[in-house]
Amino acid sequence: MNIKFLPFVLLALLLQACQNETVIRESYDFPENHQWLKSDKKTFSLTVKEAGNYNGFLNGSFVYGSQFPKLPLHFSIAKNEVLENQSVDFNIKNDKGEEVGDCTGDVCDVKQSLFTQKHFEPGTYTFTFENTFEFPYFPNIIALGVSLEKEK
C-alpha cells in the first residue's frame, strides 16, 4: 500500500468508530391538512436485535412559523407490559421564539432526546405517543417519529 493513502484510511476508521452503531426508526406522515387530532394516539413498533444501551429520540417535521412553541405529549414504552410512562414537551421553538429545528423552505425538522443510555434487551418494543395539546388538534405537524441509537 502506498504510504500517502494511510492517513485517509486511518481517518475513515476513526470516523466509523466514533459513530453510534445501530439506528432503529419508525415514523408517521400526517395527512395534507397537517393536523394531529388529540384523540389519535400514534404507535410505533421498534425491534431491537442486539442488547445494549440505547439513546432514544423524538423526531418531527413541522411547518415553518408554527404559532405554538411546543407540543405537549405523553408517551409510554411497552414490551408485553408497560415499562415506562412519561410526559414530555416536544420543543419547536426556543425561549426567544426561534425555530429549534433544521429548517429548509417551509419545513423544520426537529430531533429531541427522549432518554439516554436506557438498556434494551432483544425484542419488539411499542412506543405510544398521545397528543395532550389543550385544543382538539395540534396544527402544522407534517411527521412524527421515534428512533433508537445504540451506544458503542
N, C-alpha and C positions, 0 to 999 in steps of 0.2 A: 504494500500500500504506500502510496506517495505521502510523505510526511506533511505536506501542506494541507491535506484533507483531514488530518487528525483533529484539529481544533473544531471543525464543523461536526464531526462525528461525536465528539465529547459534548459539545453544546446540545445536540439533538438528544443524546441520552440523558443529560441533566434536565432538560425541559420536560421530557416524558416522566422522569422520576418525581418531579415536583407536583404533578397534577393528581387530582383525585382519580381513583381507578375506575369506578363504576358510576354511571349515571342512569337512574331509572326514572322515567317521567310519563305522565299522562295529562292530557288537557281536554278542555271542553270549549268549543266555539259557540258563542251566543248567536241567536238569530239576528237578522238585519236591523231590528229595532234596538239592539244593544241594551236590553233591559234584563236584569236578573230579578225575577219575582221572589218575594220574600218566602212564599210557600214552596219554592222549588229547591230542594236540597241537591247538592252536587256530590256525587260519589265517585271515587277513583280507586281502582284496584292496582296495587303495585306488587309485583312478585320479586322478592329478594332471593337470589340464588346462593349468595355467599354470606355467612355470618360475619358480623363486624359492626363497627361504629359508623353511623351514617349522619350526615348533616341534612336536614330537611328544609326545603324552600317552597314558598308560595310564589307562583308565577302568574302574572296577569297582564293583559293589554287593555288600555283604556283610551277613550277619545281624548285627544289633547284639549286642555282647557276645561276639564271636568269641574263642575261647580262645587263638588264635595271633596274635602282633603283626605278622607279616609273611608274605608269600607269596613264596618264592624262585622266580625264573623265569629261563629262558634265552630270548633272542629273537634272531631274525635278520630282516634286511631283504634282499629279493632283487628284482631286475629282470633277468630272463634268467639271472643268476648271483647268488650270494650277495654282497652288498655289505658287510654288517656282521654280526658275531656278538657278543653281549654278554650278560652275566648282570646281573640287577638284582633287588633286593628290593622288592616292592610293599608299602609300609608301610600297615598297617591301624590300628596304634596307635603312639603316641609313646613315648618312654622312660619316661614316668610311667604308662603303661598306659591312656591315654585314647584314645578313638576319634579318628582324624585327619580323618575324612570329615564330610560334611554329613548328619547323622542325623535322620530323621523316622520316628517309630514304631519299628519293629524293623528298619529298613533304613538302612545307611550307604553313601552314595555317595562314592567316593574318586577324585580326579583327581591323577595324579602325572606329573611331567615325565620323559620318556624321553631327549629331546635338545632342543637349542636351535639355531636358525639353521643347520639342515642343508639343503644345496642339493639340490633335486629338479628334474629335467627332466621334461617331459610323458611320461606313460606309466603303466602299471599296476605297482604295487609290491606284493609279497607280504610281509606281516608274520606270522611264525610264532612262537607262544609255547608254551614247554614248561614244564610244572609240574615243578619239581625239589625239591618238598617231600619230606621224609625218609620219609613213610608212603605207603601205596598211593593215597591220595586226599587232597585238601585240602577240609575241610568248610566249610559255611556261606558258600559263594560263590553269589551269585544271578546275576551277569552279569559279563562281561569284554569290554572293547573297546579300540580304539585310535583316535586322532584326530590329524589334522594341521591346524595353523592357519598360514596364510600370513602372513608379516610384511609390513607395508607398506613 
